[in-house]
Amino acid sequence: MTPLSKIGKYELEQYLGGTMAHVYRGTDTVLGRRVAVKLLSDAGMSDAEARERFLQEARLASSIHHENIIGVYDFGEEQGRPYLVLEFVEGESLRDAIRDGHLGGLGSRLKLALDVARAVEHIHSRKIIHRDLKPENIHVDREGKARLMDFGVAKAEGVKLTRSGYTLGTPYYMPPEQVLGKPLTPQADVYAFGILLYELLTGVRPLKPGSVDQIFQAILTEPLHMDALQALRIPESLSDLIARCLSKQPECRPPGLDSVGKELENMLRTTPADVLRSVPSMRAEPPRKPVSKVRAGRLPKVMRLVPLLPAGIRNTTGLMLLACAAALAAAGLLLVIFRLTGAI
C-alpha cells in the first residue's frame, strides 16, 4: 500500500496501527477538527470478506450515537479504497490501561465497566451484537470515560455473513455457542463482558494461554479459572455477577447488559467509599497451620549424636551412615538378647 498523505479533505498526519485496516490521526481541512481515519489495507482489499465487513462496520457505526461509543463522521472511497472517518479521542485503549496500571481504584474500574455495559446495551437495543468485546476495542479518554469502538465483527439482525463468519472474534472472549457456530444472541456479548470485567479487576483472563484449539476446548468443557478473582478484596456481589455472566449456558447469564448495568450502579451506590477508593488487592491468606516440630529436648536419641560426627560429614551422607550404624547396633543387641534367652 503506497503511503498516503491526504484522502479527500482529510490530511493524514500519523499512522496509529492496524492490520486489515490502517488507522491514522488526521485533520479535517474544511472544519479544522482532529479525526481518526480508518483505511482498508492491501490485505483487506484482497479479502472480499474483510472488505464486506469494513463496509458493514461503516453502515452500522454511522447509525449509532451514544456518549460511550466512538462517533463516525464520514465514509467514502479513495482510488477504490474505502475509508471511515471517526471521532478522534485522546487517551488509550483499555488494554494499555490494564497493562500500565492506569485503572485506579475499584470505583474507577466499576465506572469503566458501567460505561461499557451502557454502550453495548445501546447497540443491543438497535438489534446489533458486537461479537468482539475486548479491552483492545474499548478506548479510555482523558476524563476516564470508556468508549466502545470497532464494529468490524458486529452483526445486525437480518444481516448474513459469509460461511466463515462464525469464527470471527477473539478466542478468549468467545462464549461456547460462538465457538460451536450456533446463532448468536446478545448473551454472547454478556459472556464477553464477563471476561472483560474479570480482566479489568485482576489484570488477567480466566483462561490459560494456548493454541486456538486448546482455548476452544477449555471454553467448551473446562471450568474457568476464578482463583485470581476469588483472592481479591471485592464485594461478593461483584464476584457473583461475573460468575453468572460467564455461565456456559446462555440462559443462566443475566438477561442483558441493562440488568448488569443496574447491578453495577447499585454496587457503586452501596459499597463503602473506602472500598471504592482502594485498588483491588489479594486477600490476606489465612494463618497457616504450624508445621509439626519436635520439641527441644525431645529429639530422637540418634539425632542427638549428630554433633559428635566429624564436621566434614554433618550432612545427608553422615546422617545415613549414622542411621545404618544405629540399625546394625540394634540388630546386634537383639541377637545377643535372643541367644541369652535361648530363642536361637
Secondary structure, DSSP 8 states (H G I E B T S, - for coil): ----SEETTEEEEEEEE-SSEEEEEEEETTTTEEEEEEEE-HHHHT-HHHHHHHHHHHHHHHT---TTB--EEEEEEETTEEEEEEE---EEEHHHHHHHT---SHHHHHHHHHHHHHHHHHHHHTTEE----SGGGEEEETTS-EEE---SS-EETT----GGGGG-S-GGG--HHHHTT----THHHHHHHHHHHHHHHHSS-SS----HHHHHHHHHHS----HHHHTB---HHHHHHHHHHT-SSGGGS-S-HHHHHHHHHHHHHHS-HHHHHS---B-------------TT-S-GGGGGGGGS-GGG-SHHHHHHHHHHHHHHHHHHHHHHHHHHT--
